[in-house]
Amino acid sequence: MVLFAISARYNAETGNKCRVRITGGINIQKLKMVGYAVSLNGVSRATQIGITAAAGFQGHIIPNQLVCNLDVVGTSQIHVATPQKTDSNGKIIANSNPYSTGIPLALSDSLNTIQMGMNGIEFNIGKTIHNEIVVEILKYDDDGGLVPMPTGTPVLVNSAGIVSGNAANDIFGESRVQSVILYFNYDFNSYF
């Protein structure tokens, strides 16, 4: 087995799509996912301490999962069943299930998640992967739609997830994706 890791780093410049490069190319028939690590940015400790609200800093708002699209994995190999979206009043919108062919990455309740020891998730590649791979990160919004995961510098928000600019109301910190590392292994086939 050979280790193949995809390390993507995000910021305000890259947005939620990162282009990573490998030297040369690798021949892969089947790619087996063995783990992942996700690092989120949160508001600074100084910002947390500076909150004037009586409640103080109440923690970071962290999505329960991210969705990772890889351009080297065929869209016919991942099918994710999703619930219907809701409107602003929480009512279900009929036939509004978002379509996803990305790999769901469950997150912990902290800014860093590491999941190793995965087994049984295998993708048929059957080609040589050359140079560039695009890694796109999405999340589900409050209404159940898939949206780009925010990047860049996190800010404080109120309980509704809105920036008001009032330190007495903005007591939660946004979380934004900083990096994602995907760990795979594959059987060695041949040199080029």
C-alpha positions in Angstrom: 0.0 0.0 0.0 1.1 3.5 -0.8 0.0 6.6 1.2 -1.6 9.4 -0.8 -2.4 12.6 1.1 -4.2 15.7 -0.3 -3.5 18.7 1.8 -5.6 21.8 0.9 -5.2 25.2 2.6 -7.9 27.9 2.3 -7.9 31.7 2.9 -9.8 34.8 1.6 -7.8 34.6 -1.7 -8.6 30.9 -2.5 -12.2 30.9 -1.4 -13.6 27.5 -0.8 -11.7 25.9 -3.8 -8.1 25.0 -3.4 -5.9 23.7 -6.2 -3.2 21.3 -5.0 -0.4 19.9 -7.0 1.6 16.7 -7.0 4.9 16.1 -8.6 4.6 14.0 -11.8 1.7 11.7 -11.7 0.5 8.5 -10.0 -1.2 5.5 -11.5 -4.2 4.6 -9.4 -6.8 1.9 -10.0 -8.6 2.1 -6.6 -8.3 4.8 -4.0 -9.1 3.9 -0.4 -10.0 6.6 2.1 -8.3 6.0 5.5 -8.8 9.3 7.3 -9.1 13.1 7.2 -8.2 16.1 9.3 -10.1 19.4 9.2 -8.8 22.6 10.8 -11.2 25.6 11.2 -10.2 29.2 12.0 -12.0 30.8 15.0 -12.0 34.3 16.4 -8.9 35.2 18.4 -8.6 34.8 22.2 -8.3 38.6 22.5 -11.6 39.0 20.7 -13.2 36.5 22.9 -12.0 38.2 26.1 -13.1 41.6 24.7 -16.8 40.8 24.6 -18.7 43.1 27.0 -22.0 41.1 27.1 -22.9 39.7 30.5 -23.0 36.2 28.9 -19.4 36.5 27.7 -18.1 34.5 24.7 -20.4 31.6 24.1 -18.2 29.5 21.7 -17.7 29.0 18.0 -20.5 28.1 15.6 -19.2 24.9 13.9 -21.1 23.0 11.2 -21.7 19.4 12.0 -20.2 18.4 8.6 -18.5 19.6 5.6 -18.9 18.3 2.0 -15.7 17.8 0.1 -15.8 17.6 -3.7 -12.7 16.1 -5.4 -12.4 16.5 -9.1 -10.4 13.1 -9.4 -13.3 11.1 -8.0 -16.1 10.5 -10.5 -19.5 11.9 -9.5 -21.1 8.5 -10.2 -19.3 7.0 -7.2 -20.8 9.2 -4.4 -24.5 9.6 -3.7 -25.6 11.4 -0.6 -29.2 11.3 0.5 -30.2 14.7 1.9 -33.3 16.1 3.6 -35.5 18.7 2.0 -34.6 22.4 2.4 -36.7 24.7 4.6 -37.9 28.2 4.2 -37.1 31.1 6.6 -40.0 30.0 8.8 -38.7 26.4 9.0 -41.4 25.0 6.7 -40.3 22.2 4.4 -40.0 23.0 0.7 -41.2 20.1 -1.4 -38.7 18.4 -3.7 -35.9 20.7 -2.7 -33.3 18.1 -1.6 -29.8 19.5 -2.5 -27.9 17.1 -4.8 -24.4 16.2 -3.6 -21.6 14.1 -4.9 -19.1 15.2 -2.4 -17.6 13.2 0.5 -19.3 14.1 3.8 -16.7 14.9 6.5 -18.2 14.8 10.0 -16.8 17.5 12.4 -16.3 17.4 16.1 -17.4 20.2 18.4 -13.9 21.8 18.4 -12.1 23.7 15.7 -9.9 20.7 14.9 -11.2 17.3 13.8 -9.0 14.3 13.1 -10.6 11.0 11.9 -8.4 8.0 11.2 -8.9 4.3 10.8 -11.6 4.5 8.2 -12.1 1.4 6.2 -14.3 0.3 3.4 -14.6 3.6 1.5 -13.1 2.9 -1.9 -13.2 4.8 -5.2 -12.5 3.4 -8.6 -10.1 5.8 -10.3 -8.5 3.7 -13.1 -6.2 6.4 -14.4 -3.1 8.5 -13.9 -3.6 11.5 -11.7 -1.5 14.3 -13.1 -0.3 17.4 -11.3 -3.4 19.4 -10.2 -6.4 18.4 -8.1 -9.2 20.7 -7.1 -10.6 20.3 -3.6 -13.9 22.2 -2.9 -15.4 22.5 0.5 -19.1 23.2 1.1 -21.4 23.2 4.1 -25.1 23.1 4.7 -26.7 26.4 5.6 -29.5 26.9 8.1 -32.1 26.1 5.5 -30.4 22.8 4.4 -28.9 24.1 1.2 -25.3 23.5 0.1 -23.2 26.6 0.2 -19.5 27.4 0.0 -17.8 27.1 3.3 -16.5 30.6 4.4 -12.8 31.3 4.4 -10.6 34.1 5.7 -10.9 35.9 9.0 -13.8 34.9 11.3 -15.9 37.5 13.0 -18.3 37.7 15.9 -22.0 37.0 15.3 -25.2 37.1 17.4 -27.4 34.1 18.2 -29.0 34.4 14.8 -25.6 34.1 13.1 -25.7 37.8 12.0 -22.9 40.4 12.5 -24.5 43.3 14.4 -21.3 45.0 15.5 -22.7 45.4 19.0 -20.4 43.7 21.5 -23.4 43.1 23.8 -25.1 41.0 21.2 -22.3 39.4 19.2 -21.2 36.6 21.5 -20.6 33.7 19.1 -17.6 33.2 16.8 -17.9 32.2 13.2 -15.7 29.3 12.1 -14.1 29.3 8.7 -12.2 26.5 7.0 -8.4 26.8 7.2 -7.2 23.4 6.0 -8.4 19.9 5.0 -6.1 16.9 4.7 -7.5 13.7 3.1 -5.6 10.5 3.7 -5.9 7.7 1.1 -3.9 4.5 0.3 -3.7 2.5 -2.9 -2.0 -0.5 -4.3 1.3 0.2 -6.1 0.9 -0.6 -9.8 4.0 0.5 -11.7 6.4 3.3 -12.4 6.0 5.5 -15.4 
